[in-house]
Amino acid sequence: MASTSGLSFLDATFRAIYPQDAACRQQAEERLGQLTMPHWALGDIMDLAVDLAGMTRSLAPPVARKKVVVMVGDHGVVAEGVSHYPAEVTAQMVHNFVRGGAGINALARCAGAEVCVVDVGAHDDFADLVRSGAVIAKKIGRGTANIALGPAMSRTHAVMAVEAGIEIAGSLAATTDVFATGEMGIGNTTPSTAIAAAFTGRSVAELTGRGTGIDDMRLQRKIEVIEKALAVNKPDAKDGLDVLAKVGGFEIGAIAGLIVGAAAQRKPVLIDGLIATAGAMIAVSLEPFVRDFLVCAHRSAEPGHGALLENLRHKPLLDLNLRLGEGTGAALAMPLLDAAVAVLTEVATFAEAGVSGVA
């Protein structure tokens, strides 16, 4: 792990992040505008192609090697009865990921993507899985504290969580063209909704969803817990590390770091649902240029997700009423990146095809 203060390591990473390349964007736009089809007939796919060219500084953006990085962390706020499932399900699902039996495994296989599981804050150590290489160990702590009673973690631990994500991006960059954010942590829609409320200023009742499928009574309890967490901790929306430390989670911080690290490597990063987008909001608050490397995969059924997407000024590629997490929405969007690159590189222009253009 880098310096626990994180200042030099984080600052060095931030200095490596630049906006998308304007010249490559312009060249991509010019080519796409000359393809053998009505102008911009493939709409958002063509916009995506321009973004990929700008991100990667290439008119043939590399997107073949895809990895879904599933960050794992437990949450003390589960003690408040905000989830339909007990905390031990986090560890049980990690074993399911490793066996290849989870939703993300199935959808990643469809997309030709690899799934990497990283423990940044689970109660369990996963000793056997770490020894075998099935789980990457970057543990900051054994779950966060209960945000209804005080901060989720110290500021130092918040920095360490972001650093862990940056380090994972760096270690995987040589074998990865596209990163995707995944997560596992029972109770994590609660801190994510608190993060959404802190950054958007919207009411908790407006932002809070049913997460694991909770009933009306538990939904009301969840709203009350999030309101209490915000009142007790008073997160400062002008300071992303403060928001993370006060009401976040270890895996949310690591997702933010993965996004920052991907941007520093000029790699596109597909953002999944509510929890991942809360991490993206933290990342953008730390370094605004990170926004240029986000591809928002979908709009989930969680109301807080839509609010965060609006705050990030990003249009999602898909809207399928998803609420599973794990990176599943990001995996579903992966073929659209392949399609965007195919349009940019394989479709002939009017001149190349000898086809008459618009009169």
Disulfide bonds with the S-S distance in Angstrom:
none
